[in-house]
Amino acid sequence: MPTLADVAVIFGGPSPEHDVSVLTGLQAAHELRRVGGHAGGGTRALYWTKSGEWFEVDPDLEATAFVEGVPAGSTPLRLVLGRDGGFLAEGGRFGRSRPLELEAAVVCCHGGPGEDGTLQGALDLAGLRYTGPTVAGASIGMDKLAFGAVMEAAGLPTLPRLALEEGTEALAFEGPYIVKPRFGGSSIGIEVVADLPSARHLLAASQHLRAGAVVEPYRQGWFDLQVGVRTHPRLELSAIERPLRSARPVADNAEPEILGYADKYVGGEGMASAPRQLPADIPPALEQELREAAARVAALASVRGVARVDFLSDGAALVVNEVNTIPGSLARYLWTDPPVPFAALLADLLAEAAGRPTHAYSAAGADGTVLRGASSIAAKLA
């Protein structure tokens, strides 16, 4: 591997979490620049627009540069698949495209095609090494229905979770219910409803539920507990946090029903600036149970890189809620015990990307035997 190859930070994308991804990507790019690049190379910032175009941007930009879209002076890119694939910069000298020589990419895309396996599959086909989940791991983490089924089948504590469809006439559990997009995250599109008719109305009205929805029982008074997981150089768990919800009242309750999008991200630095109790003040037995469950979730969900496992608890019991395979701010704020500086976290991510590629496609076994022994296609179609 060339020692002077650059590393890239990929962020943005056509997702409701686009803006948060910009924050995470810029945090990573700034930190890599601060510590002087990687392996003798430089740091490139690759911006994926809301409409799906690619641009190389200045890695020293601030978030406000992206408010109106693509920053001025950015270079258009193409992502090319295949043997000589990768990112090509458009409009170079004499109008020729030039390849970006990249050692690996730090993927900072949240939600949508950046976190559901779509981008990961494209990078695999382009032959680019990258951080974070594989195609399979990303797909499991993004699909709340599939993830819940895997956890339940493995015997981990979970809330019952079912697909919500227009024709759903009854549920196996009583309301109130929490309705979530089947594919999505960051509390976007999540609502608490009193009954099944309200859930079906929400299904018809919410644009965030058009690709599918799940429904589960809502537990009044339960709170969130989260723990970071990283897989290189070894499986390691962070301190446990209890995110704090805003103080705005909901109905007659003193606290909101769910940890909202604003609670997580509207603070200037993404998840890094969200209010939290860290470490969470929970009983030792509950902490031990959570850590054992998180390690099992990491194995079952094929976690790679840095992820965050989210639980719900009433202070005595807990249930697995979801896994966030590319967490906001790359969960850097969680690594207080054991302490892991952001620069070290990024270095380990890149080392894993370089030394543990996600997938190598092979045509082994396709030796032409079947084709040589086949009769004419016309005869098979007759």
C-alpha positions in Angstrom: 0.0 0.0 0.0 1.5 3.4 -0.9 2.6 5.3 2.2 1.8 8.7 0.6 -1.8 7.8 -0.3 -4.4 10.2 1.1 -7.4 9.3 3.3 -10.8 10.6 2.6 -13.7 11.6 4.9 -17.1 10.9 3.2 -20.1 12.8 4.5 -23.5 14.1 3.6 -25.8 12.1 1.3 -29.5 12.0 0.3 -30.8 11.4 3.8 -32.9 13.3 6.4 -29.7 13.1 8.5 -27.7 14.9 5.9 -26.9 18.0 8.1 -25.8 15.9 11.0 -23.5 13.9 8.7 -21.9 17.1 7.6 -21.1 17.9 11.3 -19.7 14.5 11.9 -17.6 14.5 8.7 -16.1 17.9 9.4 -15.3 16.9 12.9 -13.3 13.9 11.6 -11.7 15.9 8.8 -10.6 18.7 11.1 -9.1 16.2 13.6 -7.2 14.3 10.9 -5.8 17.6 9.6 -4.9 18.6 13.2 -2.8 15.5 13.8 -1.1 15.9 10.4 -2.8 13.5 8.0 -2.2 9.8 7.9 0.7 7.6 6.9 2.4 10.6 5.3 -0.5 11.5 3.1 -3.2 14.1 3.3 -6.9 14.4 4.2 -9.5 14.8 1.5 -13.1 15.7 2.3 -15.7 14.2 -0.1 -19.1 15.7 0.1 -22.2 13.8 -1.0 -25.0 16.2 -1.8 -28.7 15.9 -0.9 -29.4 15.2 -4.6 -26.7 12.5 -4.9 -23.8 14.4 -6.6 -20.2 14.1 -5.4 -17.7 16.9 -4.7 -14.3 17.3 -3.2 -14.4 20.2 -0.7 -11.9 22.0 1.4 -11.4 19.8 4.6 -11.0 23.0 6.7 -14.5 24.3 6.0 -17.0 25.0 8.7 -20.6 23.8 8.8 -22.0 27.1 7.7 -20.3 26.7 4.3 -22.9 24.0 3.5 -26.1 25.8 4.4 -26.8 26.7 0.8 -25.5 23.5 -0.7 -22.2 22.9 -2.4 -19.5 25.3 -1.2 -17.9 27.6 -3.7 -14.7 26.3 -5.3 -15.6 22.6 -4.9 -14.4 20.0 -7.4 -17.0 17.7 -9.0 -16.3 14.0 -8.6 -17.5 10.7 -10.2 -17.6 7.4 -8.3 -16.6 4.8 -10.8 -17.1 1.1 -10.2 -15.0 -1.8 -11.4 -11.4 -2.9 -11.5 -10.0 0.6 -11.9 -12.8 2.2 -10.0 -12.7 4.9 -7.4 -13.3 8.6 -7.2 -12.3 10.7 -10.2 -12.0 14.4 -10.2 -13.6 16.1 -13.1 -12.2 18.9 -15.2 -8.5 18.7 -14.5 -5.8 19.8 -16.8 -6.9 19.5 -20.4 -10.3 18.5 -19.2 -9.2 15.0 -18.2 -10.4 13.2 -15.1 -7.8 12.3 -12.5 -8.2 9.5 -9.9 -7.9 10.3 -6.3 -5.3 8.0 -4.7 -6.9 7.0 -1.5 -5.7 4.6 1.1 -9.0 4.4 2.9 -12.2 6.4 3.6 -13.8 7.3 6.9 -17.5 7.0 6.3 -19.5 9.6 8.2 -22.9 9.2 6.5 -25.9 8.9 8.8 -29.2 7.3 7.6 -30.4 6.7 4.0 -28.1 5.1 1.4 -25.0 6.1 3.4 -25.8 3.8 6.3 -28.1 1.1 4.9 -25.5 -0.7 2.8 -26.0 1.1 -0.5 -22.8 3.2 -0.2 -20.9 0.3 1.3 -21.8 -1.9 -1.7 -20.7 0.8 -4.1 -17.4 1.3 -2.3 -16.8 -2.5 -2.4 -17.5 -2.6 -6.1 -15.1 0.4 -6.6 -12.4 -1.4 -4.7 -12.1 1.2 -2.0 -11.4 0.4 1.7 -13.6 2.2 4.2 -14.5 2.3 7.9 -17.7 1.2 9.5 -20.2 -1.5 8.8 -20.1 -4.0 5.9 -23.1 -4.2 3.5 -24.6 -6.9 5.7 -23.9 -5.1 9.0 -25.3 -1.8 7.7 -28.5 -3.5 6.3 -29.2 -5.3 9.6 -28.7 -2.1 11.6 -30.9 0.0 9.4 -33.9 -2.4 9.2 -35.6 -2.1 12.6 -37.9 -5.1 11.9 -35.1 -7.4 10.9 -32.8 -6.2 13.7 -35.6 -6.8 16.3 -36.2 -10.3 14.9 -32.6 -11.2 15.2 -32.4 -9.9 18.8 -35.5 -11.8 19.7 -34.3 -15.0 18.1 -31.1 -14.8 20.0 -32.9 -14.5 23.3 -32.0 -10.9 24.1 -34.6 -8.8 25.9 -36.6 -6.7 23.4 -40.0 -5.1 23.1 -42.3 -6.9 20.7 -42.0 -5.2 17.3 -44.3 -5.7 14.3 -44.7 -4.3 10.8 -47.4 -1.7 10.6 -49.4 -1.8 7.3 -52.5 -0.2 6.0 -54.4 -3.5 6.5 -53.3 -4.1 10.1 -56.5 -4.7 12.1 -55.1 -5.9 15.4 -51.9 -6.0 17.4 -50.7 -8.6 19.9 -50.1 -5.9 22.5 -52.0 -3.0 23.9 -51.4 0.7 23.4 -50.1 3.3 23.7 -47.8 2.6 20.8 -44.6 4.0 19.4 -44.4 4.1 15.6 -41.1 4.2 13.9 -39.8 4.2 10.3 -38.7 0.7 9.5 -35.6 2.2 7.8 -34.2 5.3 9.5 -32.8 6.7 12.7 -32.2 9.7 14.9 -35.8 9.9 16.1 -36.9 11.3 12.7 -40.5 10.3 12.0 -41.0 8.5 15.4 -44.2 9.2 17.1 -46.2 8.0 20.2 -49.9 7.3 19.5 -52.7 6.2 21.7 -54.3 3.5 19.6 -54.2 1.5 16.4 -56.4 3.9 14.3 -54.0 6.7 15.2 -51.1 4.6 14.1 -52.7 3.8 10.8 -53.5 7.5 10.2 -49.8 8.3 10.9 -48.7 5.6 8.5 -50.8 7.3 5.7 -49.7 10.9 6.6 -46.0 10.7 7.4 -43.5 10.8 4.6 -40.9 9.2 6.8 -43.0 6.0 7.0 -43.5 5.5 3.2 -40.8 2.9 2.9 -42.2 0.9 5.8 -43.1 1.2 9.5 -42.8 -0.8 12.7 -44.9 -0.5 15.8 -44.1 -1.5 19.4 -45.6 -0.9 22.8 -44.6 2.5 24.4 -43.3 2.2 28.0 -44.1 5.3 30.0 -41.2 6.4 32.2 -38.5 4.2 30.5 -35.3 6.0 29.6 -32.5 5.6 27.1 -29.1 4.1 27.9 -26.4 3.9 25.2 -22.9 2.4 24.9 -20.2 2.7 22.3 -18.7 -0.4 20.7 -15.5 -0.6 18.7 -14.0 -3.6 17.0 -10.3 -2.6 16.5 -7.8 -3.4 17.8 -10.1 -5.6 19.9 -13.8 -5.5 20.9 -14.2 -2.7 23.4 -17.1 -1.0 25.1 -17.2 2.6 26.2 -18.7 4.3 29.2 -22.5 4.1 29.4 -24.4 7.3 28.9 -28.0 8.3 29.7 -29.0 10.9 27.2 -31.1 13.6 28.8 -34.4 14.6 27.3 -35.6 18.2 27.0 -37.7 19.7 29.7 -40.7 20.6 27.5 -43.9 19.0 28.8 -45.9 16.5 26.8 -49.6 16.1 27.7 -49.7 15.8 31.5 -46.3 14.3 31.8 -43.2 16.1 33.1 -40.9 14.7 30.4 -41.2 14.1 26.6 -42.3 10.7 25.4 -39.1 10.0 23.4 -35.6 11.2 23.0 -36.1 13.6 20.1 -34.0 14.8 17.2 -33.5 18.2 18.7 -32.4 16.6 22.0 -29.7 14.7 20.1 -28.4 17.2 17.5 -29.5 20.8 17.9 -26.6 22.0 19.9 -23.9 23.0 17.4 -21.7 19.9 17.4 -24.1 17.0 16.7 -24.2 14.3 19.3 -21.0 15.6 20.9 -22.8 18.6 22.4 -26.1 16.8 23.4 -27.0 16.8 27.1 -26.2 13.6 28.9 -25.3 11.8 32.1 -21.9 10.2 31.5 -21.3 7.8 33.1 -24.9 6.9 33.7 -25.9 6.5 37.3 -27.3 3.0 37.2 -27.0 -0.1 39.5 -23.9 -2.3 39.0 -26.1 -5.3 38.1 -27.9 -3.4 35.4 -24.6 -2.1 34.0 -23.2 -5.6 33.8 -26.3 -6.9 32.1 -26.1 -4.0 29.6 -22.4 -4.7 28.8 -23.0 -8.4 28.2 -26.0 -7.7 26.0 -24.0 -5.0 24.0 -21.2 -7.5 23.3 -23.8 -10.0 22.0 -25.5 -7.4 19.8 -22.1 -6.5 18.3 -21.6 -10.1 17.3 -25.1 -10.7 16.0 -25.3 -7.5 14.0 -21.8 -7.9 12.5 -20.6 -4.6 14.0 -17.4 -3.2 12.4 -15.6 0.0 13.3 -17.4 2.2 15.9 -21.1 1.7 16.6 -23.5 2.6 19.4 -25.9 0.2 20.9 -29.1 1.8 22.3 -31.2 0.3 25.2 -34.4 1.3 27.0 -34.6 0.8 30.8 -36.8 1.5 33.8 -33.8 1.5 36.1 -34.1 -2.3 36.9 -34.7 -4.1 33.6 -33.6 -3.2 30.1 -34.4 -4.1 26.5 -32.3 -3.8 23.3 -33.7 -0.9 21.2 -31.4 -0.6 18.2 -27.8 -0.4 16.9 -26.5 2.7 15.2 -23.8 1.5 12.9 -22.4 5.0 12.1 -23.3 7.0 15.2 -23.3 10.8 15.4 -19.9 12.3 16.0 -18.7 8.7 15.6 -19.6 8.3 19.3 -16.2 10.0 20.2 -17.7 11.6 23.3 -18.5 8.2 24.9 -14.8 7.1 25.2 -14.1 8.4 28.6 -13.6 5.1 30.4 -11.4 3.7 29.0 -10.3 7.1 27.5 -9.7 7.1 23.8 -8.8 10.4 22.2 -10.6 11.2 18.9 -7.3 11.0 17.0 -6.7 7.5 18.3 -10.2 6.5 17.5 -9.8 7.6 13.9 -6.4 6.0 13.6 -7.8 2.7 14.7 -10.7 3.0 12.3 -8.4 3.6 9.4 -6.1 0.7 10.5 -9.1 -1.6 10.5 -10.2 -0.4 7.1 -6.7 -1.0 5.7 -6.1 -4.3 7.4 -9.6 -5.8 7.4 -11.3 -5.1 4.1 -15.0 -5.6 4.1 -15.4 -7.9 1.1 -13.5 -9.4 -1.8 -15.7 -10.6 -4.6 -14.7 -13.8 -6.4 -15.9 -15.8 -9.4 -14.3 -19.0 -8.1 -16.3 -22.0 -9.3 -17.7 -20.3 -12.4 -15.5 -22.3 -14.7 -17.8 -22.6 -17.7 -18.9 -26.2 -17.0 -22.6 -25.2 -16.8 -22.4 -23.1 -20.0 -20.6 -25.9 -22.0 -23.2 -28.4 -21.0 -26.3 -26.2 -21.6 -28.5 -26.7 -24.6 -29.6 -23.7 -26.6 -31.4 -20.9 -24.8 -34.1 -21.0 -27.5 -34.9 -24.6 -26.6 -35.1 -23.7 -22.9 -37.6 -20.9 -23.7 -39.8 -23.0 -25.9 
